[in-house]
Amino acid sequence: MRLALSWLTVLPVGPVQVDAAAGRRAIMLAPLVGLLLGAAAALALFVADQAGMPGLVAGLLTVGMLAGLTRGMHLDGLADTADGFGCYGPPERALAVMRDGGAGPFAVVTLIVVLGTQASAFGALGGGERWAAVPVALVAGRAAFGLCCLPGTPAARPDGLGALVAGSQPAGVVAGWWALLAVAGGVATLPHWWLGLFGVPVAAGAVLLLVWHARRRLGGITGDVLGAACETAVTTVLVVCTLA
């Protein structure tokens, strides 16, 4: 759990040992970190609503707060993955673009769309009766790591986070997290329970599609792909929960 907090937040948890066994357990426990971040986001939105802050302003500030609490790591992975998927050439070329660290046009557009969508959805949910969907979305983002690391999923590189955790997650544990999330989503969106119940599996499907394309385009997953999967799941759950 300390490793999960060290990887996924700015919390000072002290030095941790990083190896394959610890990495496997950290990915397995990552949804609990999402619950912590979700509680912080929901509290921020509640305070903003009580202060009379416009929803979009509250949503933008919440997005900024979450980026700070996570070092922007998942957003960086999303940006790098967008550039890698968007470039021409063989997998080696795409991986080189992703490792470069610069933000190309695909990264910029993707970040604008995703952050704008999340901010709008946070604002809409935080001031209404479906505020509990916010923690569900943040947990789904971290549960997405498990879908990226199912048995048989290769790493695109021989080193890095992807190589450490690829194929490490038991399918039963991953399925259990997502089943629990579907139920929680239904409860969080009452009386429109079908939104959360439907939004969670839609998010899982979007993540699996991303992983499929990563295997096709890159040959496997990387740490950047995990970050992109996280933001994909969060955004999908948020959007679906705002529909009615």
C-alpha positions, 0 to 999 in steps of 0.5 A: 500500500505504501508503494501504491501511495508513493507511485500514485500520490504526493503523500510522503510515505518514506522509502519503499522497495520496488520489485515485481512482487511489490508492484503486483500488490501495489496495482492490486491495491491501487483502487483504494488510492482512488477512493482517497483521491475521490474523497478529496475531490468530492469534499472540494466540490462540496465546499465550492458548492457551499461557497456558491462557486460556479460549477465549471470553476469548481470543476477546473479547480478540482482537476487542478487539485487532482493533478497536484495530488498525483504529480500529473503523472497520469496526465503525462501518460495520457499525453505521451500515449496520444502522441505515440498512437498518433505518430507514423512509423513502426512500434519503435518509432511510437515508443521513441516519441512517447519516451521523448517527453515533449507534447505534440499536437495529439497530446495537446488536443487530447489534454484539452478535451479530457481536462475540459470534459472532466472539469465540466462533469465535476462541476455538474455532479458536485452540485447535484444529487450525484456527487457520489459518482465522483469517488466512483470515477476516481476509483475506476481510474485506478482499477483500470490498471488491473485491466492493463495488467491482466495475464497474457498482456505483454510489456512494450519495453523490457524495462520501466513500469510496464515491464514490472507489472505487465501480466501480473494481475489475477483476472478474478481480482480485477473482475471483483473490483469492477463488479464492486464498482458497478454496484457502487456506481448504481448506488451513487447515481440513485434514483438514476441507478442505471447511469452508474451501473452502465457507466462502469462497464462502459469505462472498462470496455474503453480501457480494454479497447485502449489496451488492445490498441496498445498491443497492436500499435506498441506491442504491449503496455507501458507506464504511459499506457497505464496513465492513459487508461486511468484518465480514460476510465475516469472521464468515461464514468464521469460523462455517463453519470452526467447524462440524465 
